[in-house]
């Protein structure tokens, strides 16, 4: 199973077709070669294997990230 993570675009290098993205203080460079729609700074993109593959709106990104947080919180609860 593959998992794509929503990350916020903080910088774009149009010449190299790359973007710097961040999530929770972690930053990484991603390729923009296969994305469905070119993002702008402040947009969110789904990142998978070093590529931004889909631009999504902020509301959808925040909802997805909130679900990830719920999963992590639930996973950390000790079951007796």
DRENTORKOL-3810 file (N, C-alpha, C; in nm, 4 decimals):
REM DRENTORKOL-3810
@n.u->0.0838; n.v->-0.1172; n.w->0.0000; ca.u->0.0000; ca.v->0.0000; ca.w->0.0000; c.u->0.0885; c.v->0.1238; c.w->0.0000
@n.u->0.0511; n.v->0.2216; n.w->-0.0774; ca.u->0.1246; ca.v->0.3478; ca.w->-0.0859; c.u->0.0485; c.v->0.4553; c.w->-0.0107
@n.u->0.1224; n.v->0.5465; n.w->0.0467; ca.u->0.0608; ca.v->0.6539; ca.w->0.1226; c.u->0.1173; c.v->0.7873; c.w->0.0745
@n.u->0.0291; n.v->0.8760; n.w->0.0319; ca.u->0.0682; ca.v->1.0112; ca.w->-0.0055; c.u->0.0344; c.v->1.1053; c.w->0.1087
@n.u->0.1224; n.v->1.1984; n.w->0.1362; ca.u->0.1067; ca.v->1.2893; ca.w->0.2496; c.u->0.0826; c.v->1.4315; c.w->0.1995
@n.u->-0.0206; n.v->1.5008; n.w->0.2519; ca.u->-0.0384; ca.v->1.6422; ca.w->0.2163; c.u->0.0713; c.v->1.7272; c.w->0.2811
@n.u->0.1364; n.v->1.8098; n.w->0.2009; ca.u->0.2393; ca.v->1.8998; ca.w->0.2512; c.u->0.2189; c.v->2.0369; c.w->0.1895
@n.u->0.2569; n.v->2.1405; n.w->0.2645; ca.u->0.2393; ca.v->2.2788; ca.w->0.2192; c.u->0.3589; c.v->2.3229; c.w->0.1350
@n.u->0.3305; n.v->2.3856; n.w->0.0230; ca.u->0.4352; ca.v->2.4389; ca.w->-0.0642; c.u->0.4856; c.v->2.5702; c.w->-0.0054
@n.u->0.6187; n.v->2.5792; n.w->0.0174; ca.u->0.6745; ca.v->2.7025; ca.w->0.0730; c.u->0.7683; c.v->2.7735; c.w->-0.0239
@n.u->0.8091; n.v->2.7046; n.w->-0.1311; ca.u->0.8952; ca.v->2.7657; ca.w->-0.2311; c.u->0.8862; c.v->2.6837; c.w->-0.3591
@n.u->0.8925; n.v->2.7517; n.w->-0.4746; ca.u->0.8865; ca.v->2.6831; ca.w->-0.6037; c.u->1.0036; c.v->2.7290; c.w->-0.6899
@n.u->1.0699; n.v->2.6322; n.w->-0.7530; ca.u->1.1744; ca.v->2.6609; ca.w->-0.8496; c.u->1.1217; c.v->2.6142; c.w->-0.9855
@n.u->1.0668; n.v->2.7074; n.w->-1.0624; ca.u->1.0038; ca.v->2.6725; ca.w->-1.1897; c.u->1.1036; c.v->2.6168; c.w->-1.2907
@n.u->1.2272; n.v->2.6693; n.w->-1.2910; ca.u->1.3283; ca.v->2.6216; ca.w->-1.3854; c.u->1.3598; c.v->2.4741; c.w->-1.3658
@n.u->1.3703; n.v->2.4328; n.w->-1.2413; ca.u->1.4055; ca.v->2.2937; ca.w->-1.2105; c.u->1.2833; c.v->2.2044; c.w->-1.1904
@n.u->1.1640; n.v->2.2644; n.w->-1.1957; ca.u->1.0390; ca.v->2.1920; ca.w->-1.1714; c.u->1.0419; c.v->2.1202; c.w->-1.0363
@n.u->1.0801; n.v->2.1968; n.w->-0.9327; ca.u->1.0821; ca.v->2.1438; ca.w->-0.7969; c.u->1.0112; c.v->2.2406; c.w->-0.7036
@n.u->0.9758; n.v->2.1890; n.w->-0.5881; ca.u->0.9164; ca.v->2.2723; ca.w->-0.4839; c.u->0.9717; c.v->2.2283; c.w->-0.3496
@n.u->0.9827; n.v->2.3227; n.w->-0.2587; ca.u->1.0144; ca.v->2.2906; ca.w->-0.1206; c.u->0.8813; c.v->2.2858; c.w->-0.0473
@n.u->0.8592; n.v->2.1766; n.w->0.0245; ca.u->0.7336; ca.v->2.1578; ca.w->0.0968; c.u->0.7648; c.v->2.1296; c.w->0.2423
@n.u->0.6633; n.v->2.1492; n.w->0.3279; ca.u->0.6845; ca.v->2.1251; ca.w->0.4705; c.u->0.5606; c.v->2.0653; c.w->0.5349
@n.u->0.5880; n.v->1.9936; n.w->0.6429; ca.u->0.4822; ca.v->1.9400; ca.w->0.7284; c.u->0.5415; c.v->1.9197; c.w->0.8667
@n.u->0.4849; n.v->1.9852; n.w->0.9641; ca.u->0.5294; ca.v->1.9680; ca.w->1.1022; c.u->0.6758; c.v->2.0002; c.w->1.1244
@n.u->0.7283; n.v->2.0994; n.w->1.0535; ca.u->0.8671; ca.v->2.1386; ca.w->1.0701; c.u->0.9648; c.v->2.0605; c.w->0.9832
@n.u->0.9164; n.v->1.9567; n.w->0.9177; ca.u->1.0003; ca.v->1.8796; ca.w->0.8267; c.u->0.9847; c.v->1.9357; c.w->0.6864
@n.u->1.0992; n.v->1.9643; n.w->0.6233; ca.u->1.0983; ca.v->2.0193; ca.w->0.4879; c.u->1.1639; c.v->1.9202; c.w->0.3932
@n.u->1.1168; n.v->1.9210; n.w->0.2683; ca.u->1.1818; ca.v->1.8388; ca.w->0.1675; c.u->1.1594; c.v->1.8979; c.w->0.0293
@n.u->1.2466; n.v->1.8630; n.w->-0.0616; ca.u->1.2339; ca.v->1.9024; ca.w->-0.2013; c.u->1.1559; c.v->1.7930; c.w->-0.2740
@n.u->1.0630; n.v->1.8334; n.w->-0.3583; ca.u->0.9863; ca.v->1.7375; ca.w->-0.4377; c.u->0.9858; c.v->1.7806; c.w->-0.5834
@n.u->0.9697; n.v->1.6847; n.w->-0.6713; ca.u->0.9604; ca.v->1.7103; ca.w->-0.8148; c.u->0.8157; c.v->1.7470; c.w->-0.8494
@n.u->0.7998; n.v->1.8313; n.w->-0.9521; ca.u->0.6675; ca.v->1.8738; ca.w->-0.9979; c.u->0.6354; c.v->1.8210; c.w->-1.1381
@n.u->0.7070; n.v->1.7188; n.w->-1.1826; ca.u->0.6916; ca.v->1.6680; ca.w->-1.3189; c.u->0.5561; c.v->1.6023; c.w->-1.3465
@n.u->0.4950; n.v->1.5423; n.w->-1.2466; ca.u->0.3747; ca.v->1.4632; ca.w->-1.2711; c.u->0.2491; c.v->1.5182; c.w->-1.2034
@n.u->0.2574; n.v->1.6362; n.w->-1.1466; ca.u->0.1439; ca.v->1.6913; ca.w->-1.0715; c.u->0.0279; c.v->1.7255; c.w->-1.1647
@n.u->-0.0926; n.v->1.7126; n.w->-1.1135; ca.u->-0.2129; ca.v->1.7368; ca.w->-1.1945; c.u->-0.2337; c.v->1.8842; c.w->-1.2278
@n.u->-0.1890; n.v->1.9740; n.w->-1.1395; ca.u->-0.2078; ca.v->2.1184; ca.w->-1.1575; c.u->-0.0958; c.v->2.1903; c.w->-1.0826
@n.u->-0.0285; n.v->2.2836; n.w->-1.1494; ca.u->0.0845; ca.v->2.3524; ca.w->-1.0853; c.u->0.0389; c.v->2.4277; c.w->-0.9597
@n.u->0.1081; n.v->2.4040; n.w->-0.8489; ca.u->0.0725; ca.v->2.4722; ca.w->-0.7245; c.u->0.1363; c.v->2.6107; c.w->-0.7165
@n.u->0.0886; n.v->2.6857; n.w->-0.6203; ca.u->0.1471; ca.v->2.8150; ca.w->-0.5837; c.u->0.1962; c.v->2.8026; c.w->-0.4396
@n.u->0.2817; n.v->2.8934; n.w->-0.3986; ca.u->0.3261; ca.v->2.8965; ca.w->-0.2596; c.u->0.2017; c.v->2.9105; c.w->-0.1710
@n.u->0.1946; n.v->2.8277; n.w->-0.0674; ca.u->0.0793; ca.v->2.8270; ca.w->0.0225; c.u->-0.0207; c.v->2.7169; c.w->-0.0089
@n.u->-0.0139; n.v->2.6608; n.w->-0.1302; ca.u->-0.1008; ca.v->2.5479; ca.w->-0.1660; c.u->-0.0514; c.v->2.4215; c.w->-0.0960
@n.u->-0.1373; n.v->2.3213; n.w->-0.0933; ca.u->-0.1002; ca.v->2.1902; ca.w->-0.0427; c.u->-0.0949; c.v->2.0930; c.w->-0.1590
@n.u->-0.0004; n.v->2.0004; n.w->-0.1507; ca.u->0.0138; ca.v->1.8967; ca.w->-0.2526; c.u->0.0259; c.v->1.7614; c.w->-0.1832
@n.u->-0.0202; n.v->1.6573; n.w->-0.2511; ca.u->0.0012; ca.v->1.5215; ca.w->-0.2038; c.u->0.1406; c.v->1.4803; c.w->-0.2514
@n.u->0.2237; n.v->1.4374; n.w->-0.1571; ca.u->0.3611; ca.v->1.3981; ca.w->-0.1881; c.u->0.3750; c.v->1.2475; c.w->-0.1719
@n.u->0.4333; n.v->1.1855; n.w->-0.2740; ca.u->0.4611; ca.v->1.0417; ca.w->-0.2694; c.u->0.5929; c.v->1.0149; c.w->-0.3405
@n.u->0.6835; n.v->0.9506; n.w->-0.2714; ca.u->0.8118; ca.v->0.9068; ca.w->-0.3286; c.u->0.8889; c.v->1.0216; c.w->-0.3949
@n.u->0.8863; n.v->1.1390; n.w->-0.3319; ca.u->0.9639; ca.v->1.2511; ca.w->-0.3831; c.u->0.8972; c.v->1.3321; c.w->-0.4923
@n.u->0.7733; n.v->1.2996; n.w->-0.5252; ca.u->0.6987; ca.v->1.3720; ca.w->-0.6282; c.u->0.5719; c.v->1.4314; c.w->-0.5686
@n.u->0.5418; n.v->1.5554; n.w->-0.6069; ca.u->0.4103; ca.v->1.6127; ca.w->-0.5785; c.u->0.3195; c.v->1.5593; c.w->-0.6894
@n.u->0.2148; n.v->1.4870; n.w->-0.6508; ca.u->0.1323; ca.v->1.4215; ca.w->-0.7526; c.u->-0.0055; c.v->1.4846; c.w->-0.7692
@n.u->-0.0484; n.v->1.5648; n.w->-0.6705; ca.u->-0.1833; ca.v->1.6211; ca.w->-0.6784; c.u->-0.1904; c.v->1.7481; c.w->-0.5949
@n.u->-0.2426; n.v->1.8552; n.w->-0.6519; ca.u->-0.2663; ca.v->1.9781; ca.w->-0.5760; c.u->-0.4050; c.v->1.9684; c.w->-0.5145
@n.u->-0.4168; n.v->2.0019; n.w->-0.3867; ca.u->-0.5478; ca.v->1.9998; ca.w->-0.3231; c.u->-0.5680; c.v->2.1271; c.w->-0.2431
@n.u->-0.6944; n.v->2.1567; n.w->-0.2136; ca.u->-0.7203; ca.v->2.2810; ca.w->-0.1412; c.u->-0.6890; c.v->2.2638; c.w->0.0073
@n.u->-0.6722; n.v->2.3770; n.w->0.0735; ca.u->-0.6294; ca.v->2.3790; ca.w->0.2132; c.u->-0.7256; c.v->2.3027; c.w->0.3033
@n.u->-0.8550; n.v->2.3175; n.w->0.2803; ca.u->-0.9555; ca.v->2.2498; ca.w->0.3640; c.u->-0.9401; c.v->2.0980; c.w->0.3558
@n.u->-0.9259; n.v->2.0453; n.w->0.2349; ca.u->-0.9084; ca.v->1.9012; ca.w->0.2184; c.u->-0.7790; c.v->1.8538; c.w->0.2836
@n.u->-0.6722; n.v->1.9312; n.w->0.2688; ca.u->-0.5439; ca.v->1.8947; ca.w->0.3297; c.u->-0.5560; c.v->1.8916; c.w->0.4814
@n.u->-0.6190; n.v->1.9924; n.w->0.5392; ca.u->-0.6335; ca.v->1.9983; ca.w->0.6845; c.u->-0.7193; c.v->1.8836; c.w->0.7367
@n.u->-0.8256; n.v->1.8478; n.w->0.6637; ca.u->-0.9096; ca.v->1.7347; ca.w->0.7039; c.u->-0.8303; c.v->1.6038; c.w->0.7008
@n.u->-0.7508; n.v->1.5853; n.w->0.5974; ca.u->-0.6695; ca.v->1.4645; ca.w->0.5851; c.u->-0.5657; c.v->1.4578; c.w->0.6964
@n.u->-0.4986; n.v->1.5687; n.w->0.7230; ca.u->-0.3984; ca.v->1.5712; ca.w->0.8295; c.u->-0.4612; c.v->1.5460; c.w->0.9662
@n.u->-0.5819; n.v->1.5961; n.w->0.9874; ca.u->-0.6527; ca.v->1.5713; ca.w->1.1140; c.u->-0.6837; c.v->1.4222; c.w->1.1294
@n.u->-0.7205; n.v->1.3568; n.w->1.0200; ca.u->-0.7446; ca.v->1.2118; ca.w->1.0246; c.u->-0.6168; c.v->1.1356; c.w->1.0581
@n.u->-0.5043; n.v->1.1769; n.w->0.9998; ca.u->-0.3760; ca.v->1.1140; ca.w->1.0337; c.u->-0.3475; c.v->1.1297; c.w->1.1824
@n.u->-0.3727; n.v->1.2486; n.w->1.2374; ca.u->-0.3501; ca.v->1.2721; ca.w->1.3807; c.u->-0.4371; c.v->1.1800; c.w->1.4659
@n.u->-0.5632; n.v->1.1609; n.w->1.4259; ca.u->-0.6525; ca.v->1.0700; ca.w->1.4993; c.u->-0.5999; c.v->0.9274; c.w->1.4971
@n.u->-0.5523; n.v->0.8843; n.w->1.3819; ca.u->-0.4981; ca.v->0.7492; ca.w->1.3688; c.u->-0.3770; c.v->0.7316; c.w->1.4591
@n.u->-0.2879; n.v->0.8298; n.w->1.4579; ca.u->-0.1680; ca.v->0.8228; ca.w->1.5415; c.u->-0.2062; c.v->0.8211; c.w->1.6889
@n.u->-0.2994; n.v->0.9082; n.w->1.7286; ca.u->-0.3424; ca.v->0.9141; ca.w->1.8689; c.u->-0.4069; c.v->0.7822; c.w->1.9109
@n.u->-0.4887; n.v->0.7263; n.w->1.8245; ca.u->-0.5560; ca.v->0.5991; ca.w->1.8554; c.u->-0.4538; c.v->0.4858; c.w->1.8668
@n.u->-0.3553; n.v->0.4864; n.w->1.7801; ca.u->-0.2526; ca.v->0.3825; ca.w->1.7785; c.u->-0.1673; c.v->0.3874; c.w->1.9044
@n.u->-0.1557; n.v->0.5049; n.w->1.9666; ca.u->-0.0717; ca.v->0.5192; ca.w->2.0847; c.u->-0.1459; c.v->0.4834; c.w->2.2133
@n.u->-0.2788; n.v->0.4638; n.w->2.2050; ca.u->-0.3557; ca.v->0.4255; ca.w->2.3219; c.u->-0.3279; c.v->0.2790; c.w->2.3519
@n.u->-0.2901; n.v->0.2515; n.w->2.4760; ca.u->-0.2594; ca.v->0.1146; ca.w->2.5138; c.u->-0.3886; c.v->0.0369; c.w->2.5377
@n.u->-0.4015; n.v->-0.0759; n.w->2.4730; ca.u->-0.5214; ca.v->-0.1602; ca.w->2.4871; c.u->-0.4927; c.v->-0.2690; c.w->2.5895
@n.u->-0.5841; n.v->-0.2835; n.w->2.6861; ca.u->-0.5662; ca.v->-0.3867; ca.w->2.7920; c.u->-0.6575; c.v->-0.5021; c.w->2.7658
END
